[in-house]
């Protein structure tokens, strides 16, 4: 009787777990559909102004996942023709679409011309709307550079690279992916894929970069593992100004600069040489925009307090 009661209790617990998991699954699916609705709305507005962007990262990366709705989504990242960027900014400001993150072309994420990128992009269906995304080979490059440019700090986003490679189509063109950019950037892509192989067990035996991707620089491995094990997670300095303790932690986290991020920012080589030159250059490169963000945040706080006191 005791055993029967125990089995009954286990069955009830299993049902509760399934119910909770089912609710969570439904929530994620609903949020994914809401996100798709937002994309469709953005596309509709831009289409009215004859603007045709390319959706990158986020939602586009999620489509490679076995269950796309489980991949966390943030802003809607849109790349637009650099020649029309000022106009697109103005339109976006007028429409007050705060969830949109606009990119002037692909910025630092890729070096191919906009015309090449656009001509090789493709249309897919998002709900009732056709939207434009990068071709898989170009998007894999963008995902790799984006992950490295963040310093390899986010293990979760490494899954974007994992699924982009694992679930690539039969006609995936590795030559298009690797040989259309500089030798340096080719190495960046290979190292990012190598990280997915090392840490997420991505199978790469059937790719032309199988051996190369296993040869990650020691400093890259050390940086990734240090970041993942660090109790201090990255935050932008300007959002920590009201918390002096957190601000000092974040300042300390940036000294010395992340070697992976510094190498990407300085268009450097992923070889075995010391990173100090890239790190030094990275400091000067980021000094002006960092001060600008902090100053803007301080002025914003001052105006907010002034308004509250009036």
C-alpha positions, -999 to +999 in steps of 0.1 A: +000+000+000+029+023+009+045+015-025+013+023-043+009+056-025+045+064-034+039+056-071+007+078-070+027+106-055+054+103-082+027+102-109+010+134-095+044+152-093+051+141-129+018+155-140+025+188-122+059+191-139+043+184-173+017+210-166+043+236-156+065+228-186+034+230-208+025+264-195+061+276-200+061+262-235+028+280-243+041+313-228+073+312-249+053+303-280+028+332-274+057+356-269+073+344-301+041+351-320+039+386-304+074+392-316+065+381-351+036+405-350+060+433-340+083+424-369+053+425-393+043+459-380+078+473-384+080+459-419+046+474-428+056+509-416+090+508-434+074+496-466+051+526-466+083+547-468+098+524-495+125+512-471+136+476-474+158+465-445+174+431-438+166+414-405+198+401-388+207+382-356+179+376-331+148+362-349+167+352-379+192+332-358+162+316-339+149+301-371+179+277-371+169+263-337+148+231-334+123+251-313+128+288-324+104+301-298+127+290-270+155+313-281+154+346-261+147+376-283+154+413-277+154+442-301+146+438-337+179+442-355+176+457-390+204+465-414+196+492-439+213+507-470+241+530-456+232+556-482+197+559-468+206+556-431+200+592-421+165+591-436+157+557-420+167+571-386+144+600-391+115+577-402+121+554-372+121+584-348+089+597-364+072+563-360+085+559-325+096+523-329+118+520-299+122+482-302+141+486-335+179+486-335+191+501-368+224+492-384+242+513-410+248+484-434+264+456-414+289+481-399+319+462-384+301+428-386+310+423-423+330+438-451+310+428-482+294+457-501+257+465-493+248+457-529+264+422-527+247+415-493+213+427-505+214+409-538+223+376-520+197+381-493+164+362-494+127+367-486+110+345-461+075+344-447+069+359-412+032+355-404+014+373-432+044+393-443+075+387-465+106+398-447+142+399-459+171+380-441+207+373-450+216+342-470+229+316-445+265+319-454+266+356-448+245+354-416+269+328-402+298+352-407+278+380-390+269+358-360+305+347-356+319+383-356+291+395-334+298+369-308+335+376-309+330+413-308+311+408-275+343+392-262+329+356-262+312+364-229+278+349-237+277+311-238+240+311-246+246+331-279+272+306-290+242+283-297+233+307-325+266+296-342+260+260-333+226+258-349+236+279-379+262+253-387+244+222-376+212+229-394+227+245-425+211+234-458+227+208-482+236+236-506+255+257-480+284+273-498+315+273-476+334+292-502+309+321-500+311+320-462+349+319-458+365+331-490+347+364-497+363+382-468+399+389-458+422+361-444+419+377-410+381+376-409+381+341-423+401+331-393+377+349-370+348+328-383+367+296-380+377+304-344+341+312-334+329+279-350+358+262-332+345+275-299+311+260-306+329+227-314+350+228-282+323+240-257+290+228-273+303+196-291+293+210-325+301+183-351+324+198-378+340+167-393+319+172-425+331+208-430+362+221-448+375+237-416+374+207-394+411+207-385+416+245-385+387+250-361+403+228-335+434+250-333+421+278-310+447+303-296+454+296-259+446+332-250+412+329-266+404+298-246+416+315-214+395+345-221+363+326-228+366+304-196+376+334-175+345+353-187+321+324-182+334+318-147+334+354-136+309+363-109+307+399-124+286+398-156+290+426-182+269+457-179+272+490-197+289+516-176+263+544-182+235+523-166+256+517-134+262+554-126+236+553-097+253+523-081+288+532-072+298+497-061+285+481-093+302+509-114+336+502-099+331+464-104+323+471-141+353+494-144+375+467-129+361+442-153+373+463-182+409+465-170+427+450-188+403+450-218+388+417-231+415+403-255+389+388-279+369+420-281+400+442-285+413+420-313+381+423-333+378+461-327+413+466-339+408+442-369+435+420-355+449+386-361+438+355-342+473+342-338+495+334-308+511+368-304+505+388-272+472+409-272+486+440-254+489+461-286+453+454-295+441+460-260+459+493-258+444+504-292+410+492-280+411+515-250+417+546-271+391+534-297+363+532-271+373+561-249+353+588-268+320+568-273+322+556-237+326+591-223+298+603-246+274+576-232+283+583-196+280+621-201+246+617-218+234+595-189+246+620-163+229+649-181+197+628-183+197+621-146+203+658-138+174+669-160+152+642-144+160+654-109+155+691-119+121+683-134+111+664-103+121+693-080+102+720-101 
